[in-house]
Each structure stands twice: as structure tokens, then as C-alpha cells.
Amino acid sequence: MAGERELRDMIVETNRDVKWICRTLKKMEEKDAEVEGRLRALENWKSETAGEEKRERQIAAGAGGVVGGIVAVVVKVMGWG
């Protein structure tokens, strides 16, 4: 009888441990999914920001090129060049 009782107690304890492990793993997976989502959002925001900065630099370079071209034409027309 004592052996059966010890075996039953071990089975119950193991069952509790397995349930605890499963709950803990589920919480860890949920936390990982949350962190992964936040990381993706941050990466998307960073790439959008980098894209906007690149567009701003391209616009500025384009505007600088247009202004430089106009200045060159004016200088040539006025005979300074």
C-alpha cells in the first residue's frame, strides 16, 4: 500500500509539473510573439524613416541641381561665363 501511495503521489506531482511547464511555455510563446511584433513595428518605422530621409535628400539634390542649372544659364546669358 505504501508503495502504491508513493507512486500515486509521484504521478500527481509529475502531472502538476507537466501542467506548470505547459502554462509557462505558453506564456513564453505569447511574450515572444509580443516582442516579435514590437520589433517588426520598430523595424518598419525605422525603414519608413530612412526612406523619408532618403527622399528628402533626393529632393534637395534635385532642387540644388535645378537651381545650379538656372544659375549657369543666367551667367551664360549675361556673358559672365
Secondary structure, DSSP 8 states (H G I E B T S, - for coil): -HHHHHHHHHHHHHHHHHHHHHHHHHHHHHHHHHHHHHHHHHHHHHHHHHHHHHHHHHHHHHHHHHHHHHHHHHHHHHT--
